[in-house]
Amino acid sequence: MTVLVVTGTGTEIGKTIVTAAVAAAHRDRAVAVLKPAQTGLAPGEPGDAAEVVRLAGGHVTAVELARFPDPLAPATAARRAGLPPVRPYEIAEAAGKLATEHDLVLIEGAGGLLVRFDEEGATLADAARLLAAPVVVVTPAGLGTLNTTALTAEALRARGLECLGVVVGSMPAEPDLAARCNLEDLPVVADAPLLGVVPAGAGALEVADFRSRAGSWLTAKLGGNRPAG
């Protein structure tokens, strides 16, 4: 596995923190994180890719293909900014180049799997298909996550893409009944294994603490030591 796509069932559910955890768990390898479209930030502000480097360490290279100031879907944000959108082939080309220079390339999407990158309706799924790359689905812990996870996994299968597994992006310290049950039910509805559970607030940990603990949140498929199942 050289290229791994990290998507989610929605926005603000922990994709960046999960990406950082995977990068930190591979601290003995050269890792690149590719953010095809960063929205909602002005030039010079640290974006998601920079946050991955901050949390994971200096073995990570950050690459951002485009930045649009409005906090909107990439296609809409690009149109409003009067800037060219990011195309799937550009994502695939950038990831392919990074893969020649790094052991692992992590592509972090924007929002959910089918968020539009351009006016033709291209999505992160199209880039994953060009790369024949497996996809990790980041999902919330609580009520409602089973439906959105099932829909995302179904969309992946319909496009012939591999759902490597599911990661809970933010698990409360005191999970409610739904969150506890979902740990067992998520792999069923996704028809893919649970590959990790990241605690809520992980991104606010001291950097050294984040890096030392990241592997315990993830199973071996993502470079960690969390027991599978």
KAKA-V753268 format. One record per pair of residues at least 24 apart in sequence whose C-alpha atoms are under 10 Angstrom apart, sorted by sequence separation. I is the first residue (numbers start at 1). J is the second residue. D is the distance in whole Angstrom. If there is no record, write none. Layout:
i = [I/I]
j = [J/J]
d = [D/D]
This chain:
i = [43/113/166/194/195/196/31/42/43/65/112/165/166/194/195/196/31/38/41/42/43/65/107/112/135/136/137/141/142/164/165/166/167/168/171/172/173/174/193/195/196/31/32/33/34/35/36/37/38/39/40/41/42/112/129/134/135/136/137/138/139/140/141/163/164/165/166/167/168/169/170/171/172/173/195/3/5/20/24/30/31/32/33/34/35/36/37/38/39/40/41/42/107/108/128/132/133/134/135/136/137/138/139/140/141/142/163/164/165/166/167/168/169/170/171/172/173/193/195/196/2/3/4/5/19/20/23/24/27/30/31/32/33/34/35/36/37/38/39/40/41/65/88/106/132/133/134/135/136/137/138/139/140/141/142/163/164/165/166/167/168/169/170/171/172/195/196/197/3/19/20/22/23/26/27/29/30/31/32/33/34/35/36/37/38/39/40/41/64/86/87/88/125/129/132/133/134/135/136/137/138/139/140/141/142/162/163/164/165/166/167/168/169/170/171/196/16/17/20/21/24/25/27/28/29/30/31/32/33/34/35/36/37/38/39/40/63/85/86/87/125/128/129/133/134/135/136/137/138/139/140/141/164/165/166/167/168/169/170/171/195/196/16/19/20/23/24/27/35/38/39/40/63/85/86/87/92/95/129/137/138/146/168/170/195/196/15/16/19/20/23/24/26/27/38/39/40/85/87/91/126/128/129/142/143/145/169/170/195/196/16/17/18/19/20/21/22/23/24/26/38/39/40/84/85/87/88/92/93/125/128/141/142/143/144/145/194/195/16/17/20/21/24/38/39/63/87/88/91/92/96/125/126/141/142/143/144/154/193/194/16/19/20/23/24/37/38/74/86/87/88/91/92/95/112/125/142/143/146/150/153/154/193/19/20/23/37/39/40/61/73/74/86/87/88/89/90/91/92/93/141/142/145/149/150/153/154/17/36/37/39/72/73/88/89/92/93/114/141/142/143/144/149/150/151/152/153/16/17/38/39/72/73/78/79/87/88/89/91/92/113/140/141/142/143/146/147/150/151/153/20/37/75/76/77/78/79/87/88/91/92/112/113/141/142/145/146/149/150/37/61/74/75/76/77/78/88/89/92/114/141/142/145/146/148/149/150/60/73/74/75/76/88/89/113/114/140/141/146/147/148/187/59/62/72/73/74/75/76/88/113/146/147/60/61/62/63/73/74/75/145/146/60/73/74/75/141/184/60/75/183/75/139/37/75/36/37/74/168/36/37/167/36/167/36/167/137/36/37/36/137/167/35/36/136/141/165/34/49/137/138/140/141/164/165/36/49/136/137/138/139/141/164/36/49/136/138/141/34/48/34/33/48/32/34/33/32/31/32/31/30/32/31/32/38/30/31/32/33/34/35/36/37/38/39/30/31/32/33/34/35/36/37/38/29/30/31/32/33/34/35/36/37/29/30/31/32/33/34/35/36/28/29/30/31/32/33/34/35/26/26/37/23/36/22/23/23/22/20/136/19/19/36/3/19/18/4/3/16/2/3/15/16/2/15/16/3/15/2/3/15/2/15/2/11/12/13/3/11/12/13/2/3/4/5/6/7/8/10/11/12/2/3/4/5/6/7/8/10/11/1/2/3/4/5/6/7/8/9/10/1/2/3/4/5/6/7/8/9/10/1/2/3/4/5/6/7/8/9/10/7/8/9/10/6/7/8/6/7/7/19/6/7/18/5/18/19/5/18/15/17/5/6/15/16/5/15/4/14/15/3/13/14/5/13/14/4/5/8/10/11/12/13/3/4/5/6/7/8/9/10/11/12/13/3/4/5/6/7/8/9/10/11/3/4/5/6/7/8/9/10/2/3/4/5/6/7/8/9/1/2/3/4/5/6/7/8/1/10/9/9/9/10/9/10/8/9/8/9/9/10/9/8/9/7/55/55/18/55/18/19/55/57/18/52/55/56/57/15/17/18/51/55/56/14/15/16/17/54/55/14/15/55/56/57/13/14/15/55/56/13/14/55/56/12/13/14/5/6/8/12/56/5/7/8/55/4/6/8/6/8/22/21/21/18/18/18/17/21/17/21/17/20/14/17/18/27/14/17/18/26/14/17/24/25/14/16/17/24/25/14/23/24/25/26/27/14/21/22/24/25/26/20/21/24/25/20/21/23/24/25/21/22/23/25/17/21/22/25/20/21/25/21/22/25/18/21/22/26/27/17/21/22/25/26/25/26/18/22/23/24/25/18/22/23/24/25/21/22/21/22/19/21/4/1/1]
j = [67/137/190/218/219/220/56/67/68/90/137/190/191/219/220/221/57/64/67/68/69/91/133/138/161/162/163/167/168/190/191/192/193/194/197/198/199/200/219/221/222/58/59/60/61/62/63/64/65/66/67/68/69/139/156/161/162/163/164/165/166/167/168/190/191/192/193/194/195/196/197/198/199/200/222/31/33/48/52/58/59/60/61/62/63/64/65/66/67/68/69/70/135/136/156/160/161/162/163/164/165/166/167/168/169/170/191/192/193/194/195/196/197/198/199/200/201/221/223/224/31/32/33/34/48/49/52/53/56/59/60/61/62/63/64/65/66/67/68/69/70/94/117/135/161/162/163/164/165/166/167/168/169/170/171/192/193/194/195/196/197/198/199/200/201/224/225/226/33/49/50/52/53/56/57/59/60/61/62/63/64/65/66/67/68/69/70/71/94/116/117/118/155/159/162/163/164/165/166/167/168/169/170/171/172/192/193/194/195/196/197/198/199/200/201/226/47/48/51/52/55/56/58/59/60/61/62/63/64/65/66/67/68/69/70/71/94/116/117/118/156/159/160/164/165/166/167/168/169/170/171/172/195/196/197/198/199/200/201/202/226/227/48/51/52/55/56/59/67/70/71/72/95/117/118/119/124/127/161/169/170/178/200/202/227/228/48/49/52/53/56/57/59/60/71/72/73/118/120/124/159/161/162/175/176/178/202/203/228/229/50/51/52/53/54/55/56/57/58/60/72/73/74/118/119/121/122/126/127/159/162/175/176/177/178/179/228/229/51/52/55/56/59/73/74/98/122/123/126/127/131/160/161/176/177/178/179/189/228/229/52/55/56/59/60/73/74/110/122/123/124/127/128/131/148/161/178/179/182/186/189/190/229/56/57/60/74/76/77/98/110/111/123/124/125/126/127/128/129/130/178/179/182/186/187/190/191/55/74/75/77/110/111/126/127/130/131/152/179/180/181/182/187/188/189/190/191/55/56/77/78/111/112/117/118/126/127/128/130/131/152/179/180/181/182/185/186/189/190/192/60/77/115/116/117/118/119/127/128/131/132/152/153/181/182/185/186/189/190/78/102/115/116/117/118/119/129/130/133/155/182/183/186/187/189/190/191/102/115/116/117/118/130/131/155/156/182/183/188/189/190/229/102/105/115/116/117/118/119/131/156/189/190/104/105/106/107/117/118/119/189/190/105/118/119/120/186/229/106/121/229/122/186/85/123/85/86/123/217/86/87/217/87/218/88/219/190/90/91/91/192/222/91/92/192/197/221/91/106/194/195/197/198/221/222/94/107/194/195/196/197/199/222/95/108/195/197/200/94/108/95/95/110/95/98/98/98/98/99/99/99/101/101/102/108/101/102/103/104/105/106/107/108/109/110/102/103/104/105/106/107/108/109/110/102/103/104/105/106/107/108/109/110/103/104/105/106/107/108/109/110/103/104/105/106/107/108/109/110/103/104/117/104/117/104/105/106/106/106/222/106/107/124/92/108/108/95/95/108/95/96/108/109/96/109/110/98/110/98/99/111/99/112/100/109/110/111/102/110/111/112/102/103/104/105/106/107/108/110/111/112/103/104/105/106/107/108/109/111/112/103/104/105/106/107/108/109/110/111/112/104/105/106/107/108/109/110/111/112/113/105/106/107/108/109/110/111/112/113/114/112/113/114/115/112/113/114/113/114/124/136/124/125/136/124/137/138/125/138/136/138/127/128/137/138/128/138/128/138/139/128/138/139/131/139/140/131/132/135/137/138/139/140/131/132/133/134/135/136/137/138/139/140/141/132/133/134/135/136/137/138/139/140/133/134/135/136/137/138/139/140/133/134/135/136/137/138/139/140/133/134/135/136/137/138/139/140/134/145/145/146/147/148/148/149/148/149/149/150/151/152/152/152/153/152/202/203/167/204/168/169/205/207/169/203/206/207/208/167/169/170/203/207/208/167/168/169/170/207/208/168/169/209/210/211/168/169/170/210/211/169/170/211/212/169/170/171/163/164/166/170/214/164/166/167/214/164/166/168/167/169/196/196/198/196/197/198/198/202/199/203/200/203/198/201/202/211/199/202/203/211/200/203/210/211/201/203/204/211/212/202/211/212/213/214/215/203/210/211/213/214/215/210/211/214/215/211/212/214/215/216/213/214/215/217/210/214/215/218/214/215/219/216/217/220/214/217/218/222/223/214/218/219/222/223/223/224/217/221/222/223/224/218/222/223/224/225/222/223/223/224/222/224/222/221/222]
d = [8/9/8/9/5/9/10/8/9/8/9/8/10/8/8/9/10/7/7/7/8/8/10/9/7/9/7/9/10/10/8/7/9/8/7/9/7/10/10/7/8/9/8/7/8/8/8/7/8/8/8/7/5/10/10/7/6/6/8/9/7/9/6/8/10/5/6/6/8/8/7/6/6/7/7/10/10/9/9/9/6/5/6/6/6/6/6/6/6/6/5/9/9/10/10/9/8/5/5/5/6/6/6/6/7/9/8/7/5/5/5/6/6/5/5/5/9/10/10/9/9/9/10/9/9/9/8/9/8/6/5/5/5/5/5/5/5/5/5/5/7/8/8/10/7/7/6/6/5/5/5/5/6/7/8/7/7/6/6/5/5/5/5/5/8/9/10/9/10/9/10/10/8/9/8/7/6/6/6/6/6/6/6/6/6/6/5/7/10/10/7/9/9/8/8/9/6/7/6/6/6/6/6/6/9/9/9/9/6/7/6/6/7/4/9/7/10/9/8/8/8/8/9/8/9/8/9/7/8/8/8/9/7/8/6/4/9/10/6/7/7/10/8/9/9/9/7/9/6/8/8/8/8/9/9/8/8/8/7/9/8/9/6/10/4/9/4/7/9/10/5/7/10/6/7/10/10/10/7/9/9/10/10/8/9/9/9/8/7/7/6/7/9/8/9/6/9/5/10/9/9/7/9/8/9/9/9/10/7/10/10/8/9/10/9/8/8/8/10/9/10/7/10/9/8/10/7/9/9/8/9/8/8/9/9/9/7/8/8/7/6/7/9/10/7/9/7/7/10/6/8/10/10/9/9/6/10/9/8/7/7/10/5/9/9/9/8/7/9/9/7/6/8/8/10/8/6/7/7/8/8/8/7/9/9/7/6/10/8/9/7/9/10/9/9/8/8/9/9/9/8/5/8/7/9/5/9/8/9/9/7/9/7/6/7/6/9/9/5/8/10/10/9/9/9/8/8/10/9/10/9/9/10/9/9/9/5/10/9/6/7/9/8/9/8/7/9/5/8/8/9/10/8/8/9/8/9/8/8/9/10/8/10/9/7/10/6/7/5/9/9/8/6/8/10/10/9/7/10/8/7/10/8/9/10/6/8/9/6/6/5/8/8/9/8/10/10/8/9/8/10/9/10/10/10/7/5/4/8/10/9/7/9/10/9/10/10/7/7/6/10/8/9/9/10/9/9/8/10/8/9/9/9/9/10/10/7/10/10/7/10/9/9/8/9/10/9/9/9/6/10/10/9/10/10/9/9/8/10/10/10/10/10/9/10/9/10/10/9/9/10/10/10/10/8/9/10/10/8/8/7/9/10/9/9/9/7/9/8/9/10/9/9/6/10/8/6/8/9/7/9/8/9/9/8/5/6/6/6/6/6/7/8/7/8/5/5/5/5/5/5/7/7/6/7/6/6/6/6/7/8/10/7/9/8/8/7/9/8/9/8/8/8/9/10/9/8/9/9/9/7/8/9/10/7/10/10/7/7/10/8/7/9/9/8/10/9/9/10/7/9/6/10/9/10/10/9/10/7/8/10/8/9/8/8/7/8/9/9/4/10/6/6/6/6/6/6/8/5/6/9/5/5/5/5/5/5/8/7/4/7/6/6/6/6/6/7/7/5/8/9/9/7/9/8/9/7/5/7/10/6/6/9/9/10/6/10/9/9/8/10/9/9/10/8/10/10/9/8/10/10/9/10/9/10/7/6/9/7/8/9/7/8/10/6/8/9/10/10/10/10/10/6/8/10/7/9/7/8/7/9/9/9/9/9/6/6/6/6/5/7/8/10/6/6/5/5/5/4/6/9/8/8/6/6/6/6/6/8/8/10/9/7/9/7/9/9/8/10/8/10/9/8/6/10/9/6/8/9/8/10/6/8/9/9/10/8/8/9/9/10/9/8/6/10/9/8/9/9/7/9/9/5/9/9/9/9/9/7/8/8/7/9/8/8/9/4/10/7/6/6/6/7/10/9/7/10/10/10/9/10/9/10/10/9/10/9/10/10/10/9/10/10/8/9/9/7/8/9/10/9/10/9/8/9/9/9/10/7/9/10/9/6/8/7/10/9/10/6/8/9/9/8/9/10/10/9/8/10/9/6/9/9/7/6/5/9/10/9/7/9/9/7/10/9/10/5/8/8/8/7/10/10/9/10/9/8/8/8/9/10/8/10/8/6/5/8/9/10/9/9/6/9/6/9/9/9/9/7/9/8/10/9/10/10/10]
